[in-house]
Amino acid sequence: MLFNLTDEQLVELAVTENPDAFGEIVKRWERKIFALCFGMLAREDEAKDAAQETFISAYRHLKNFRGDAKVSSWLHRIAVNQCLTIKRRQKTRSESYLDDEGNAAERVFVAPSRQMPSKTTEQNERLHLVRQAVQSLPVDLRQIVVMKEFEEMTFQEISDALEVPLSTVKSRLYTAFKQLRMKLERTPVEVV
């Protein structure tokens, strides 16, 4: 019965009378929020923590949801803030963002391949190079690439989630793609 309601109706229901309604919101958005967090943080454990904190924060602040933006935009904004908080903590500890958990990116963003092993190896190498290039982008550019390309959000949804003008989203995406192209052109593997 809850699955027939819109996100906004679920928030209203969760605030007024039915805490299970928030569980439906979590079910709808947990994978996308995790993918966004993973795209920004590149570490599965940190992405899980950030996603969990996103929903905890959203639940605590349900009464503050004004409906000015969609619930999805609100959740994405909370997730971005959680990721930025984690990144600030990482920076003070001088941790590396790229580690041995790189294969987790393939599990989140790429469907399994049924091609020849040589093709699969080549694709995995290209994916690794692209992932490294995306992770090397400044956070303001990386978050837009992740939201647009991996989360398949519209420009307007990204604008709402990040609370920046639409033109800023477009220019940051253009800048990010330009930087990615330059980084990937210097790689030894041909990236298709």
N, CA, C and O of each residue as an XYZ file, in Angstrom:
768
protein
N       0.822     -1.194      0.000
C       0.000      0.000      0.000
C       0.861      1.251      0.000
O       0.535      2.222     -0.684
N       1.961      1.247      0.759
C       2.840      2.416      0.811
C       3.567      2.638     -0.501
O       3.896      3.772     -0.850
N       3.821      1.550     -1.235
C       4.583      1.669     -2.471
C       3.839      2.445     -3.552
O       4.452      2.847     -4.541
N       2.542      2.666     -3.393
C       1.756      3.426     -4.367
C       1.861      4.936     -4.153
O       1.448      5.714     -5.013
N       2.405      5.350     -3.025
C       2.464      6.767     -2.684
C       3.721      7.420     -3.268
O       4.728      6.754     -3.508
N       3.642      8.734     -3.491
C       4.823      9.474     -3.938
C       5.759      9.653     -2.744
O       5.366      9.448     -1.595
N       6.986     10.034     -3.028
C       7.950     10.284     -1.960
C       7.451     11.370     -1.011
O       7.589     11.262      0.208
N       6.877     12.405     -1.586
C       6.391     13.515     -0.775
C       5.238     13.065      0.140
O       5.155     13.485      1.294
N       4.367     12.224     -0.381
C       3.273     11.695      0.444
C       3.823     10.806      1.560
O       3.300     10.809      2.674
N       4.859     10.059      1.263
C       5.473      9.212      2.284
C       6.093     10.044      3.403
O       5.983      9.691      4.578
N       6.739     11.137      3.043
C       7.312     12.023      4.067
C       6.206     12.574      4.953
O       6.318     12.571      6.179
N       5.149     13.041      4.330
C       4.023     13.581      5.097
C       3.438     12.515      6.026
O       3.135     12.791      7.186
N       3.286     11.322      5.515
C       2.744     10.216      6.300
C       3.696      9.839      7.442
O       3.253      9.562      8.557
N       4.995      9.831      7.159
C       5.987      9.490      8.190
C       5.995     10.524      9.304
O       6.171     10.176     10.471
N       5.808     11.775      8.961
C       5.808     12.846      9.967
C       4.554     12.783     10.827
O       4.621     13.000     12.036
N       3.423     12.492     10.221
C       2.158     12.579     10.943
C       1.738     11.318     11.673
O       1.261     11.386     12.806
N       1.913     10.156     11.032
C       1.296      9.001     11.679
C       1.957      7.650     11.474
O       1.682      6.722     12.235
N       2.816      7.505     10.477
C       3.295      6.172     10.145
C       4.804      6.159      9.924
O       5.267      6.487      8.832
N       5.577      5.784     10.941
C       7.025      5.751     10.770
C       7.486      4.722      9.730
O       8.594      4.839      9.208
N       6.665      3.726      9.423
C       7.022      2.745      8.394
C       7.107      3.386      7.012
O       7.751      2.844      6.112
N       6.469      4.521      6.845
C       6.519      5.212      5.557
C       7.950      5.624      5.228
O       8.353      5.619      4.065
N       8.711      5.979      6.254
C      10.106      6.340      5.996
C      10.902      5.128      5.519
O      11.821      5.268      4.713
N      10.561      3.961      6.002
C      11.210      2.733      5.539
C      11.036      2.541      4.043
O      11.947      2.061      3.367
N       9.884      2.908      3.525
C       9.639      2.822      2.083
C      10.536      3.802      1.327
O      11.030      3.482      0.245
N      10.747      4.988      1.888
C      11.651      5.961      1.260
C      13.061      5.376      1.203
O      13.741      5.470      0.182
N      13.489      4.775      2.304
C      14.823      4.170      2.345
C      14.936      3.087      1.272
O      15.926      3.036      0.542
N      13.929      2.225      1.178
C      13.955      1.159      0.159
C      14.090      1.728     -1.244
O      14.823      1.190     -2.074
N      13.379      2.819     -1.505
C      13.391      3.415     -2.844
C      14.740      4.035     -3.193
O      15.158      3.986     -4.349
N      15.416      4.610     -2.223
C      16.567      5.451     -2.510
C      17.908      4.921     -2.019
O      18.938      5.518     -2.329
N      17.937      3.817     -1.260
C      19.197      3.383     -0.662
C      20.272      3.041     -1.689
O      21.439      3.374     -1.482
N      19.914      2.392     -2.775
C      20.917      2.034     -3.786
C      21.490      3.272     -4.472
O      22.702      3.372     -4.661
N      20.639      4.198     -4.837
C      21.112      5.412     -5.523
C      21.949      6.280     -4.590
O      22.955      6.851     -5.010
N      21.545      6.380     -3.345
C      22.309      7.178     -2.394
C      23.665      6.525     -2.140
O      24.683      7.214     -2.077
N      23.680      5.204     -1.996
C      24.960      4.510     -1.825
C      25.848      4.733     -3.048
O      27.036      5.020     -2.903
N      25.288      4.606     -4.242
C      26.076      4.787     -5.466
C      26.661      6.199     -5.535
O      27.815      6.374     -5.926
N      25.876      7.192     -5.162
C      26.365      8.570     -5.134
C      27.517      8.685     -4.140
O      28.560      9.257     -4.459
N      27.336      8.154     -2.959
C      28.381      8.221     -1.922
C      29.639      7.484     -2.376
O      30.754      7.962     -2.169
N      29.456      6.327     -2.990
C      30.606      5.567     -3.469
C      31.327      6.328     -4.571
O      32.557      6.349     -4.622
N      30.562      6.945     -5.442
C      31.171      7.727     -6.521
C      31.995      8.889     -5.994
O      33.000      9.266     -6.597
N      31.577      9.452     -4.882
C      32.311     10.576     -4.316
C      33.465     10.134     -3.425
O      34.493     10.809     -3.362
N      33.306      9.019     -2.744
C      34.300      8.611     -1.747
C      35.241      7.507     -2.220
O      36.371      7.414     -1.739
N      34.794      6.676     -3.147
C      35.598      5.598     -3.736
C      35.983      4.502     -2.745
O      36.860      3.690     -3.040
N      35.365      4.467     -1.617
C      35.617      3.405     -0.633
C      34.275      2.880     -0.170
O      33.426      3.635      0.304
N      34.094      1.584     -0.311
C      32.803      0.972     -0.014
C      32.376      1.187      1.436
O      31.221      1.522      1.699
N      33.299      0.998      2.374
C      32.940      1.143      3.784
C      32.523      2.567      4.111
O      31.557      2.781      4.843
N      33.242      3.537      3.574
C      32.885      4.933      3.825
C      31.580      5.308      3.131
O      30.791      6.089      3.663
N      31.353      4.753      1.946
C      30.110      5.023      1.223
C      28.911      4.466      1.989
O      27.862      5.107      2.060
N      29.069      3.274      2.560
C      27.982      2.695      3.376
C      27.694      3.573      4.583
O      26.537      3.835      4.913
N      28.759      4.026      5.240
C      28.577      4.905      6.405
C      27.873      6.201      6.011
O      26.951      6.649      6.692
N      28.317      6.794      4.911
C      27.728      8.057      4.462
C      26.258      7.872      4.089
O      25.422      8.715      4.414
N      25.944      6.772      3.409
C      24.555      6.507      3.036
C      23.691      6.306      4.281
O      22.580      6.829      4.368
N      24.208      5.553      5.231
C      23.465      5.331      6.471
C      23.247      6.645      7.215
O      22.147      6.909      7.700
N      24.274      7.459      7.305
C      24.154      8.758      7.980
C      23.179      9.677      7.241
O      22.496     10.498      7.853
N      23.127      9.526      5.928
C      22.180     10.319      5.130
C      20.745     10.034      5.575
O      19.966     10.958      5.808
N      20.407      8.764      5.689
C      19.039      8.401      6.062
C      18.749      8.710      7.527
O      17.625      9.075      7.872
N      19.738      8.568      8.376
C      19.548      8.931      9.786
C      19.261     10.429      9.896
O      18.338     10.848     10.594
N      20.061     11.217      9.203
C      19.869     12.667      9.219
C      18.509     13.051      8.626
O      17.804     13.903      9.166
N      18.155     12.415      7.515
C      16.860     12.707      6.890
C      15.723     12.384      7.851
O      14.774     13.158      7.972
N      15.811     11.254      8.529
C      14.748     10.865      9.466
C      14.639     11.867     10.617
O      13.543     12.253     11.022
N      15.789     12.275     11.130
C      15.790     13.246     12.239
C      15.192     14.586     11.829
O      14.629     15.305     12.654
N      15.322     14.915     10.541
C      14.876     16.230     10.072
C      13.642     16.165      9.169
O      13.389     17.086      8.392
N      12.883     15.088      9.270
C      11.682     14.948      8.441
C      10.736     16.134      8.595
O      10.157     16.608      7.618
N      10.585     16.601      9.812
C       9.651     17.711     10.060
C      10.102     18.996      9.400
O       9.296     19.899      9.175
N      11.398     19.085      9.085
C      11.934     20.286      8.444
C      11.806     20.259      6.922
O      12.064     21.265      6.261
N      11.412     19.116      6.364
C      11.257     19.031      4.908
C      10.088     19.914      4.502
O       8.944     19.679      4.889
N      10.404     20.947      3.704
C       9.385     21.943      3.328
C       8.699     21.623      2.004
O       7.663     22.206      1.686
N       9.259     20.720      1.249
C       8.660     20.392     -0.043
C       9.047     21.360     -1.135
O       8.453     21.329     -2.213
N      10.035     22.232     -0.893
C      10.494     23.163     -1.931
C      11.158     22.418     -3.089
O      11.095     22.852     -4.239
N      11.787     21.303     -2.769
C      12.427     20.456     -3.778
C      11.863     19.049     -3.618
O      11.132     18.762     -2.670
N      12.210     18.188     -4.551
C      11.757     16.811     -4.454
C      12.497     16.114     -3.317
O      13.588     16.534     -2.931
N      11.913     15.066     -2.790
C      12.550     14.287     -1.733
C      13.890     13.754     -2.222
O      14.865     13.743     -1.469
N      13.947     13.316     -3.467
C      15.208     12.792     -4.006
C      16.303     13.854     -3.987
O      17.446     13.549     -3.648
N      15.979     15.077     -4.341
C      16.965     16.163     -4.318
C      17.420     16.441     -2.890
O      18.602     16.676     -2.641
N      16.478     16.414     -1.962
C      16.772     16.634     -0.551
C      17.726     15.542     -0.046
O      18.710     15.846      0.628
N      17.443     14.284     -0.366
C      18.296     13.176      0.057
C      19.690     13.279     -0.581
O      20.701     13.035      0.078
N      19.728     13.640     -1.856
C      21.018     13.782     -2.524
C      21.846     14.887     -1.870
O      23.058     14.745     -1.703
N      21.194     15.978     -1.503
C      21.917     17.085     -0.852
C      22.492     16.622      0.487
O      23.643     16.919      0.806
N      21.701     15.904      1.258
C      22.179     15.393      2.547
C      23.365     14.455      2.313
O      24.363     14.522      3.030
N      23.255     13.583      1.313
C      24.333     12.632      1.004
C      25.612     13.359      0.599
O      26.699     12.995      1.047
N      25.491     14.370     -0.237
C      26.663     15.146     -0.650
C      27.320     15.776      0.580
O      28.543     15.751      0.713
N      26.512     16.338      1.472
C      27.064     16.940      2.693
C      27.773     15.898      3.551
O      28.839     16.170      4.103
N      27.187     14.706      3.666
C      27.825     13.636      4.441
C      29.171     13.274      3.824
O      30.159     13.098      4.537
N      29.207     13.163      2.508
C      30.455     12.816      1.818
C      31.507     13.908      2.005
O      32.682     13.611      2.221
N      31.092     15.154      1.923
C      32.040     16.254      2.115
C      32.601     16.251      3.535
O      33.776     16.549      3.746
N      31.764     15.919      4.492
C      32.229     15.821      5.879
C      33.276     14.720      6.010
O      34.306     14.914      6.656
N      33.020     13.579      5.406
C      33.974     12.469      5.450
C      35.277     12.860      4.750
O      36.365     12.550      5.236
N      35.165     13.534      3.619
C      36.361     13.966      2.889
C      37.196     14.934      3.726
O      38.425     14.858      3.729
N      36.531     15.837      4.428
C      37.269     16.765      5.291
C      38.020     15.991      6.373
O      39.172     16.300      6.679
N      37.367     14.989      6.945
C      38.036     14.158      7.957
C      39.219     13.423      7.346
O      40.282     13.332      7.960
N      39.040     12.900      6.144
C      40.122     12.180      5.465
C      41.302     13.104      5.213
O      42.459     12.726      5.400
N      40.995     14.307      4.791
C      42.049     15.260      4.457
C      42.898     15.561      5.689
O      44.121     15.664      5.592
N      42.261     15.699      6.827
C      43.034     15.989      8.033
C      43.877     14.794      8.449
O      44.907     14.964      9.101
N      43.461     13.599      8.087
C      44.237     12.390      8.396
C      45.176     12.025      7.251
O      45.946     11.071      7.355
N      45.111     12.794      6.148
C      45.970     12.565      4.970
C      45.842     11.150      4.428
O      46.849     10.532      4.083
N      44.632     10.630      4.346
C      44.406      9.298      3.793
C      44.339      9.363      2.277
O      43.962     10.383      1.702
N      44.703      8.286      1.653
C      44.614      8.165      0.212
C      43.187      7.816     -0.169
O      42.529      7.040      0.524
N      42.696      8.395     -1.287
C      41.337      8.111     -1.734
C      41.272      6.856     -2.609
O      40.220      6.232     -2.740
N      42.409      6.499     -3.202
C      42.409      5.317     -4.059
C      43.127      4.199     -3.338
O      44.267      4.368     -2.905
N      42.480      3.070     -3.204
C      43.098      1.939     -2.540
C      42.693      0.658     -3.231
O      42.210      0.678     -4.363
N      42.886     -0.444     -2.557
C      42.623     -1.746     -3.157
C      41.154     -2.058     -3.347
O      40.821     -3.122     -3.869
N      40.271     -1.174     -2.944
C      38.845     -1.442     -3.088
C      38.321     -0.992     -4.443
O      37.109     -0.877     -4.628
N      39.207     -0.738     -5.386
C      38.802     -0.271     -6.707
C      37.837     -1.204     -7.405
O      36.994     -0.749     -8.178
N      37.936     -2.487     -7.155
C      37.025     -3.435     -7.800
C      35.590     -3.215     -7.383
O      34.674     -3.607     -8.106
N      35.368     -2.600     -6.239
C      34.004     -2.331     -5.796
C      33.297     -1.392     -6.761
O      32.081     -1.487     -6.928
N      34.029     -0.492     -7.397
C      33.414      0.417     -8.364
C      32.796     -0.361     -9.509
O      31.734      0.003    -10.013
N      33.455     -1.422     -9.916
C      32.929     -2.231    -11.000
C      31.638     -2.926    -10.587
O      30.741     -3.098    -11.413
N      31.530     -3.327     -9.324
C      30.304     -3.977     -8.858
C      29.141     -3.000     -8.814
O      27.995     -3.391     -9.038
N      29.417     -1.747     -8.530
C      28.343     -0.765     -8.394
C      27.911     -0.217     -9.747
O      26.715     -0.083    -10.007
N      28.886      0.106    -10.625
C      28.561      0.861    -11.815
C      28.536      0.070    -13.117
O      28.056      0.589    -14.125
N      29.029     -1.156    -13.136
C      29.134     -1.881    -14.398
C      28.502     -3.256    -14.276
O      28.777     -4.001    -13.336
N      27.664     -3.575    -15.228
C      27.062     -4.907    -15.252
C      28.129     -5.928    -15.645
O      29.066     -5.594    -16.369
N      27.995     -7.163    -15.175
C      28.973     -8.191    -15.531
C      29.031     -8.406    -17.042
O      28.020     -8.314    -17.738
N      30.210     -8.690    -17.521
C      30.405     -8.877    -18.950
C      30.485    -10.363    -19.282
O      31.004    -11.154    -18.494
N      29.970    -10.738    -20.448
C      30.048    -12.128    -20.905
C      30.924    -12.206    -22.146
O      30.709    -13.048    -23.018
N      31.918    -11.318    -22.220
C      32.787    -11.283    -23.381
C      34.012    -12.158    -23.155
O      34.182    -12.774    -22.103
N      34.850    -12.188    -24.168
C      36.106    -12.921    -24.101
C      36.946    -12.360    -22.956
O      36.879    -11.163    -22.678
N      37.737    -13.204    -22.287
C      38.561    -12.731    -21.169
C      39.476    -11.565    -21.528
O      39.661    -10.664    -20.710
N      40.053    -11.558    -22.728
C      40.940    -10.451    -23.107
C      40.164     -9.141    -23.208
O      40.660     -8.087    -22.809
N      38.950     -9.213    -23.741
C      38.098     -8.023    -23.827
C      37.704     -7.543    -22.428
O      37.715     -6.345    -22.145
N      37.357     -8.494    -21.560
C      36.959     -8.163    -20.200
C      38.118     -7.508    -19.457
O      37.915     -6.520    -18.752
N      39.317     -8.035    -19.603
C      40.492     -7.465    -18.952
C      40.735     -6.050    -19.441
O      41.018     -5.150    -18.651
N      40.625     -5.857    -20.746
C      40.811     -4.529    -21.326
C      39.747     -3.557    -20.801
O      40.059     -2.417    -20.455
N      38.489     -4.014    -20.745
C      37.419     -3.162    -20.223
C      37.660     -2.828    -18.759
O      37.453     -1.689    -18.341
N      38.094     -3.809    -17.977
C      38.367     -3.563    -16.560
C      39.490     -2.554    -16.386
O      39.439     -1.700    -15.500
N      40.507     -2.657    -17.238
C      41.611     -1.704    -17.167
C      41.136     -0.300    -17.524
O      41.511      0.676    -16.873
N      40.319     -0.208    -18.549
C      39.769      1.105    -18.932
C      38.909      1.666    -17.818
O      38.996      2.848    -17.486
N      38.070      0.804    -17.237
C      37.208      1.241    -16.136
C      38.043      1.753    -14.972
O      37.724      2.778    -14.369
N      39.109      1.036    -14.665
C      39.991      1.452    -13.576
C      40.593      2.830    -13.873
O      40.649      3.686    -12.991
N      41.039      3.042    -15.108
C      41.623      4.324    -15.491
C      40.593      5.451    -15.413
O      40.898      6.549    -14.947
N      39.384      5.173    -15.869
C      38.321      6.184    -15.801
C      37.996      6.493    -14.345
O      37.835      7.656    -13.974
N      37.898      5.453    -13.520
C      37.592      5.654    -12.109
C      38.676      6.496    -11.440
O      38.372      7.397    -10.658
N      39.937      6.205    -11.747
C      41.029      6.992    -11.187
C      40.938      8.443    -11.649
O      41.140      9.366    -10.860
N      40.637      8.636    -12.916
C      40.533      9.997    -13.439
C      39.390     10.758    -12.765
O      39.545     11.924    -12.402
N      38.248     10.099    -12.598
C      37.117     10.742    -11.921
C      37.478     11.078    -10.481
O      37.166     12.167    -10.001
N      38.136     10.147     -9.787
C      38.517     10.373     -8.394
C      39.541     11.491     -8.250
O      39.633     12.107     -7.188
N      40.310     11.761     -9.299
C      41.324     12.813     -9.221
C      40.730     14.210     -9.438
O      41.403     15.217     -9.214
N      39.479     14.264     -9.870
C      38.831     15.561    -10.067
C      38.589     16.241     -8.721
O      38.413     15.566     -7.707
N      38.579     17.575     -8.707
C      38.174     18.272     -7.480
C      36.743     17.857     -7.109
O      35.935     17.537     -7.982
N      36.449     17.866     -5.839
C      35.175     17.324     -5.357
C      33.965     18.007     -6.003
O      32.969     17.337     -6.274
N      34.020     19.311     -6.254
C      32.863     19.996     -6.846
C      32.591     19.531     -8.270
O      31.444     19.541     -8.717
N      33.640     19.121     -8.988
C      33.451     18.584    -10.337
C      33.069     17.111    -10.284
O      32.195     16.660    -11.025
N      33.730     16.366     -9.400
C      33.476     14.926     -9.281
C      32.025     14.656     -8.903
O      31.405     13.758     -9.472
N      31.467     15.409     -7.957
C      30.098     15.133     -7.534
C      29.116     15.328     -8.682
O      28.125     14.603     -8.773
N      29.368     16.277     -9.544
C      28.463     16.500    -10.676
C      28.588     15.378    -11.696
O      27.582     14.928    -12.245
N      29.811     14.920    -11.957
C      29.998     13.793    -12.879
C      29.279     12.561    -12.348
O      28.576     11.875    -13.091
N      29.457     12.284    -11.067
C      28.814     11.112    -10.466
C      27.294     11.228    -10.557
O      26.620     10.268    -10.931
N      26.761     12.380    -10.222
C      25.304     12.553    -10.240
C      24.746     12.460    -11.659
O      23.694     11.860    -11.876
N      25.448     13.050    -12.619
C      24.942     13.075    -13.994
C      25.152     11.732    -14.702
O      24.224     11.194    -15.305
N      26.362     11.201    -14.627
C      26.691     10.021    -15.416
C      26.337      8.702    -14.730
O      25.874      7.771    -15.388
N      26.548      8.612    -13.420
C      26.282      7.361    -12.725
C      24.875      7.313    -12.150
O      24.219      6.271    -12.184
N      24.418      8.426    -11.628
C      23.073      8.483    -11.057
C      22.020      8.853    -12.098
O      20.823      8.698    -11.856
N      22.460      9.337    -13.243
C      21.582      9.730    -14.349
C      20.549     10.775    -13.919
O      19.390     10.742    -14.333
N      21.005     11.692    -13.084
C      20.123     12.782    -12.656
C      20.086     13.839    -13.755
O      21.028     13.973    -14.536
N      18.988     14.586    -13.804
C      18.886     15.689    -14.762
C      19.690     16.877    -14.231
O      20.045     16.927    -13.053
N      19.965     17.821    -15.113
C      20.662     19.030    -14.679
C      19.881     19.742    -13.576
O      20.461     20.235    -12.609
N      18.574     19.789    -13.731
C      17.746     20.474    -12.734
C      17.795     19.750    -11.389
O      17.870     20.397    -10.344
N      17.753     18.431    -11.400
C      17.834     17.670    -10.150
C      19.173     17.906     -9.451
O      19.230     18.029     -8.228
N      20.242     17.966    -10.235
C      21.560     18.233     -9.659
C      21.597     19.645     -9.083
O      22.111     19.867     -7.987
N      21.056     20.579     -9.823
C      20.998     21.962     -9.362
C      20.247     22.060     -8.035
O      20.694     22.743     -7.113
N      19.119     21.385     -7.944
C      18.328     21.397     -6.706
C      19.084     20.728     -5.560
O      19.105     21.236     -4.439
N      19.705     19.583     -5.854
C      20.395     18.833     -4.804
C      21.598     19.584     -4.260
O      21.858     19.555     -3.057
N      22.333     20.256     -5.138
C      23.543     20.962     -4.714
C      23.281     22.421     -4.351
O      24.154     23.111     -3.825
N      22.071     22.873     -4.641
C      21.681     24.264     -4.378
C      22.623     25.242     -5.069
O      23.107     26.205     -4.475
N      22.865     24.955     -6.364
C      23.654     25.847     -7.207
C      22.848     26.124     -8.473
O      21.980     25.332     -8.837
N      23.127     27.243     -9.148
C      22.393     27.549    -10.380
C      22.604     26.485    -11.457
O      23.638     25.819    -11.502
N      21.622     26.346    -12.303
C      21.664     25.389    -13.404
C      22.889     25.629    -14.289
O      23.549     24.680    -14.713
N      23.185     26.879    -14.561
C      24.344     27.206    -15.405
C      25.657     26.739    -14.762
O      26.590     26.357    -15.468
N      25.730     26.767    -13.442
C      26.928     26.301    -12.728
C      27.083     24.797    -12.897
O      28.190     24.300    -13.105
N      25.975     24.076    -12.809
C      26.018     22.621    -12.997
C      26.562     22.303    -14.384
O      27.453     21.466    -14.529
N      26.031     22.965    -15.394
C      26.452     22.699    -16.775
C      27.915     23.062    -16.997
O      28.649     22.311    -17.639
N      28.340     24.199    -16.475
C      29.737     24.599    -16.689
C      30.695     23.681    -15.929
O      31.779     23.379    -16.428
N      30.312     23.234    -14.732
C      31.168     22.307    -13.993
C      31.267     20.963    -14.703
O      32.334     20.350    -14.733
N      30.159     20.506    -15.274
C      30.196     19.238    -16.003
C      31.092     19.369    -17.238
O      31.881     18.470    -17.533
N      30.971     20.472    -17.949
C      31.821     20.720    -19.113
C      33.294     20.729    -18.701
O      34.128     20.099    -19.351
N      33.607     21.440    -17.626
C      34.981     21.510    -17.131
C      35.482     20.133    -16.710
O      36.622     19.765    -16.994
N      34.623     19.379    -16.034
C      35.008     18.039    -15.583
C      35.312     17.139    -16.780
O      36.317     16.429    -16.775
N      34.464     17.159    -17.795
C      34.689     16.325    -18.973
C      35.975     16.735    -19.706
O      36.708     15.888    -20.216
N      36.229     18.024    -19.746
C      37.442     18.512    -20.389
C      38.672     17.999    -19.636
O      39.634     17.542    -20.254
N      38.639     18.075    -18.306
C      39.759     17.574    -17.505
C      39.906     16.062    -17.640
O      41.020     15.547    -17.744
N      38.774     15.351    -17.638
C      38.824     13.893    -17.796
C      39.429     13.515    -19.146
O      40.261     12.612    -19.232
N      39.009     14.206    -20.183
C      39.525     13.916    -21.523
C      41.039     14.101    -21.551
O      41.758     13.265    -22.097
N      41.528     15.203    -20.957
C      42.973     15.451    -20.937
C      43.712     14.369    -20.152
O      44.773     13.909    -20.575
N      43.160     13.963    -19.016
C      43.801     12.930    -18.197
C      43.825     11.592    -18.930
O      44.834     10.885    -18.921
N      42.708     11.255    -19.561
C      42.606      9.950    -20.221
C      43.386      9.885    -21.523
O      43.786      8.799    -21.944
N      43.611     11.014    -22.165
C      44.405     11.019    -23.396
C      45.860     10.658    -23.108
O      46.575     10.192    -23.995
N      46.291     10.874    -21.876
C      47.672     10.566    -21.487
C      47.856      9.120    -21.042
O      48.961      8.729    -20.666
N      46.786      8.316    -21.078
C      46.878      6.936    -20.587
C      47.390      6.020    -21.684
O      47.161      6.280    -22.865
N      48.085      4.940    -21.304
C      48.622      4.018    -22.298
C      47.571      3.123    -22.948
O      47.804      2.597    -24.036
N      46.424      2.940    -22.304
C      45.360      2.090    -22.839
C      44.400      2.951    -23.622
O      44.022      4.032    -23.172
N      44.001      2.485    -24.785
C      43.029      3.221    -25.580
C      41.687      3.167    -24.892
O      41.159      2.083    -24.647
N      41.117      4.338    -24.573
C      39.819      4.420    -23.899
C      38.771      4.741    -24.936
O      38.820      5.791    -25.578
N      37.825      3.840    -25.100
C      36.778      3.994    -26.112
C      35.593      4.687    -25.508
O      34.597      4.916    -26.193
